[in-house]
């Protein structure tokens, strides 16, 4: 039983890695005051680009990086149109979400259900031998380790460094930042592209790690909208956002277990159930309850300039 619990926890950490990275990427973007609604399409595009690149080159690292670049390109389109050309962020992001999704399935149609390279587990020497904890935390692939490391690093960057202070200031009061000589548009563009890069990497993790291969239906479909919800209900705080991502991973893993227990229940129900349950849980957590007071230590309000166009430059 202990081994099953360890395996269950390790599965949650591995399967939640792309959602953690995508949510943190969007957190950076929204901290700077820009909403990127293209996440769902960007993740699918990253999954396709990452798998095809890895399949052609034989390198999962190259595939992951190219997928990140594809996400950065999509985010740069949002940045150019919304930051510099003053076109509404929501409209651009929503159109790109649909476009990238269709583009991914169209360009990747010749690579469906093809076996290709995938991320391999890299047990950490000595640490992986620790009873229970070793198998739980130190026997994952490289991207899972990176997702775990990004949580404290993102928190430290946002709340304990000068660049993080500038990031939060731009999202709160871009006019004051402009008056102090900061290039608000360039700062926002940088973090939007950075966030898009992380979202693209998240897509590659799905097709190279969580569910190796490219095909339809893809495990990444719909996850972008969950990532957007996590950023909002997570209070734009990296730790709380990551917690929500792992909770969603828990619901998905639990659905797989219950599917094997209740075999008479349609499998589609267990596949869909985590989405409404996640939204319900996020709503309950944000109500004035004990849990909300517990999480208040990790809460930060929405950036004042979120979604607003800055027009002085």
ABEGO torsion letter per residue (X at the ends): XAAAAAAAAAAAAAAAAAAAAAAAAAAAAAAAGBBBAAAAAAAAAAAAAAAAAAAAAGBAAAAAAAAAAAAAAAAAAAAAAAAAAGBBAAAAAAAAAAAAAAAAAAAAAAABGBBBBBBBBBBBBGAAABBGAAAAAAABBAAAAAAAAAAAAAAAAAAABAAAAAAAAAAABAAAAAAAGBBAAAAAAAAAAAAAAAAAAAAAAAAAAABBEBBOBBAABGAAAAAAAAAAAAGGBAAAAAAAAAAAAAAAAAAAAAAAABAABBAAAAAAAAAAAAAAAAAAAABBBAAAAAAAAABBBBBAABGBBBAAX
